[in-house]
Amino acid sequence: MTRLDLRAPSVYVPMLLLVLALVAPVAVPNAFFRSVLIEAAIFALLGVGWNILGGYAGQLSLGHAAYFGMGAYTSTLLLVYGGVATIYGMWVGAVMAMLLSIPIGLASFRLRGPYFAIASIATAETLRLLALKFREFTFGALGTTIPLTPNAPLNFLFADKLGLYYTAVTLVLVAVAATAWIERNKLGFYLVAVGQDEDAAEAVGVRSPWVKQQANFVSAFVSALAGTLYVQYTYFIQPDTVFGLAISTEAVLVAIVGGVGTLWGPVIGALLLQPIAAVAQAQLGSTYAGAQLIVYSVILLVVILARPSGVVGVLSPVYWRALSILPGAAIDRRRRVAPASEVSRASAA
């Protein structure tokens, strides 16, 4: 096992970036800036969840609002009706989303391409209509507010919302770490194989429906956590706000713009899109309704046409070149050369 050397740029630069992310909302005590950071963290979490199924497995899901809304409604209803703290209800909601993913997977994973995308939209829309129908239980179209308890950390209710930001950042880091683990293990290789060519993967023995369902389990779990945080951030839940197509579209956008099928792509996409959307809405929203959607469309077109690999495809070479000129770069070079020399000696033997 390779030990981490804090003198290596590949180690200390990510740590410095993490420190910057943690210090930023404290260093800039601006309510608008903090709100943008919180939204970016929440949708980064949703994007990471979507990316496991939509990026690595290549399944274009446009219905991840189903899992997002399931997590949001489960934790909220447990809090409203049972007084269950959100920190516990959040995990119940994530498990409920995983259970929901079973019939969704059985019904749709035999479909491919646009048919799967349409089926995923129909799933989220069905749940939205059910939430509207059973208004005695879900509060219907009127929605409901979250019971406000001053400074209740177990319900993710904090005086200045900094606690919610740090909670979201922690969950994003855990989700990225889980994705990295999947990426480096057998499941990750199977997912990439299915995403690249499902017929070829099945021809060599990969059970693609089961592989996709495993990805769907993890994807649903992470997306549901994002739904809970979103409701605790807005203090309000209503079927259109958590089951709507806009949520599913947001999950897809942050992944595609950042870099679909990459580890940090959804996080970078959220950090890029959320500030742009917030500024566009603040500056143009009162005059031009839906201005942020136009901005989203332009960015998406530019990325797809100019750089299909996303922002990660642009920044990755720049990032590694920058690391190569920083103090301690020789340590990284030695760490890359050592495994290669070991492979050569093993081949010679």
N, C-alpha and C positions, 0 to 999 in steps of 0.2 A: 504493500500500500504506500503510495507516494505522500510524503509529508508536505503540508503547506508551508511555503517559505514566504514570510511576510515581506521580504525584500523584493519579491518578484512583482513586476507591474500587473501581471494577470491576477494577482491576489490582492494587492493593496489598492488598485484602481477601483474594482468593484466595491471594496469596502468603503472607499471614500465616496463613491456614488450613493451607497446606502446611507451613509452618515448625512450626506447632503439632502436626501429624501426625508430623513427624520428631522433634520434641523430646519428645513425650508419653511414649514408653517409657523414655526416659532420665531424665526428670523424676520419673517414678513407677516406681522399680525394684522392682516387685512381680511375681512370677512369674505369678500368676493374671491380672493386668491385661495383661501382655505376651502371654500365650497368647490372650486374647480378641482383642487387636489383630491378632495374626497370623492367627487364624481369620477375622476380619472381612475382612482384606485378601485372603486366598485366595478366600473366597466372593464378595467383591466382584468379583474377576477373573472367576470363573465366571459371575456374574450379568451382567457386561458382555458376555461372550461369548454367553450365551443371548439377551440383549436384542437383539442384531443380527438374529437370525433370529426370535425369538419376539415381540419388541417392534416393531421397525420393519417387518418383513415380515409380522407378524401370524400366524405359524405356531406354534401352541401345541405345542411339543415337550416331551414328558415323558420323553425318553430321552437327554438330554445326558450322562448318566452313561456312555454309550458312548464319547464323545470324551474325557471326563475320565479314564475307566479306561484308554483306549488310551494316552494320554499317560503315565499313571502306570506302567503295565506296561512300556511300551517303554523308558523311561528306567531303570527298576529292573532289568529283565532285562539290558540292556546293561551296567549297572554290575556286576551279580552275575556274569554269565557272561563278559563281555568286558573288564571293568575300565574301561569308558568312563566318563569323568567325567560327572556329572549335568548340568553346564552345557552339555555337548555333546549328551548323550542327550535332554535336554529338547526341543531343536529337532527332533531326529529323531522324537520322539514326536508333536510338533505336526504335522509333515509326514505322518506315518502317519495321524493323525486326519483330516487333509484328504483323503488318499486314501480313507480309509474313508467319508468323507462322499459320495463319488461314487456308489457303489452304493446307499447309503441314499437319496440324493436321487432317483436314477433310479427307485427302487422306491416311494417314498412321496410325492413332490411332486405327483403327479397326484391324490392324495387330499386331501380338505379336511375341516375341522372335526374332529369326534371321531374320524373314521377315521384322520386323520393322527396324532393324539395316541396312539391305540392302536398304530399301526404303530411310532411312535417308542419306546414302552414295550417292544414286542416286540423291537426291535433291541438295546436295552441288555440285556434279559433273555437274549437269545441269546448275547451275548458273555459274560455272567456264567456261563452254563451251560458254554460252551466252555472258559472259564478253569478251571472246576471239573473238567471232563472230562480235560483234558490236564495232569494234576497233575505228571507227570514234568518238565514244562517250566515250568509256571506255579506249582508248589507247591500247587495245589489249595486245598481248604478250610482246610488248615493255615496257608497263607500263609507269608510269610518276612519276616524283619527286614532292614532296610537295613544293609549292612556299615558298622559304626561306625568311623570314622577321626577321632581327635580333631582338631578345628580344621582341617577340610578345606574351604576355601571353594569349591573347584571342584565339590564334591559338596553344596554348600549345608548343610554341617555346621559349625555355629559353637558356640563355648563357651557363649554366653548367648542364642542365637537372635535377637539383634538384627539380625544380618546377614540372616537369612531374612526378617525383617519388612521391612527396607529393600529387599530384592530384590522382595518381593511388592508393595510400594508403588510401586516403579519400574515394574513390569510393568502395574499398574493404571493408572498415569498414561499409559503408552504406549498401552494398549488404549483408554482414553478419548479420547486424541488421535486414534487411528486411527478411532474411531467418529465423532468430530467431523468428520474429513475426509470420511468416507463420507456423513455427514448433509448436508454442504454441496455434494456433487457429484452427478452424474447418477444414480449408483447409489442414493444415498439417496432421491432423489425417486421413483425407480422402486419402491424397497422400500415407501415409504409408500403409493404408489398401489396396489400389489398388496395391502398389508395392509388398506387401506380398502375396496377393491372390486376384486377380481381380474378379474371379467368386464369391468368398465369399462376397466381398465388394458389388458387384452388387445385390447379393441375399438379402442383408439387406437394399437396397435402394440407394446405392451410384451410381450416374451417372458417371461412369468411363471416358467416352470420354470427358465430360465437365470438370471434375476434372483435367484430363491430359492436356486439352487445357489451363486451367488457369495456370497450372505450366509452360506450354510452353510459354505463354505470358511473364511471369516474366523471364524465362530462356533466351528467345530471346532478351529481353530488355537489360539484364545485359551483355550478350555475345556481343551484338552490341557495347556497350560502350567500351569493351575491344578491339574490332577491331579498333575503332577510335584511341585509345591510342597507339596501336601497329604501326599504320601508321605514327602517329606523332613522334614516337620513331625512326623508321627506315628511315623516310623521303622519302619513296618510296612505291608505290603500283603497284601490278601486279596480275592478276588472280590466278596464282599458289601460290603466297605467302599468300593470304588471304582466298581463297576458297579451297585450297588443303587439302588432307586427313591428312597431317601432323598436321594441326591446330586442326582438330577434334580429332586426336589421343592424342595430348597434353592435351586437355580438359579432356579426359577420364583418362589419366594416372595420372594427379595430384590429381584427386578425388579418384581413386582406391588406389593409393599408400598412400595418406594421410589418407583416411578413407571415403569410399563412404557412403552417407546418414548421415554424421555427420556434425556438424556446422562448425568446424574449419579444417576439413580434407583436403579440397582443398588448403587452405592456407598453411598448414604444408607440403603438398605434393609438392607445388610449391617451397617453401623454401628449400626443400631437393633436388628436381630434377634439378632445374635450375642451381644452382652452380655446381653440378656434371656434367651436360651436358656441361656447359661452360668450365670447366677445361678439360674435356675429349676432347672437340673439339679443345681447344688451344694446348693441349699437344700431341694429337694423330691424330688430323684431317688432318694435312699435310701428314702424313705417311699412315694412315688407314682411308680412306674415310668412313664416317658414323659411326665412332667409338662411338659417343654418343648414337646412336640407339642400339648398342650392349649392352652398359651399361644400357640403359633404359630397355631392354628386360630382362637382368639378375635381375635387381631390381624388376621388375614386377613379374617375376617368383618366386622370394624369398618371396615377400609379399603375393602372392596368395597362395603359398604352406604352408608357415610358419605362417602367420598372416593375414587371409582374412579380418579382421576388419581394416587393415591398420596400419599406424604408430600411429594414435590416440589410437588404441586399446592397443598399447604397452606403450605409454606415459601417458595416462590418469590415470591409477592407481599410477604411479610414481609421477605425478603432484599432485594428491590429498593427497598422503602420505607426500610429501614435505610440502604442505600447513598445514598439521596437526601438524608439529613441529615448525612452524614459530611463532613469537610473534603475539598475538591476535587470535590464533587458537580457543581459548575458545569462542570467539564471534561467529565464524562460527558454532560451535557445538550447541550453544544456539539457533541460528537462525534456525538450522535444527530440533531441538527438539520442538520448539514452535509450528510450524504448526501441527506436529504429535499429540501433547497434545490437541490442539484445536479440531482435528478430533475425538480423543477419547472421549472428553467431549460431543461433539455433538452426537456421537453414543450412549453414555450412556443416554443422555436426550431423 
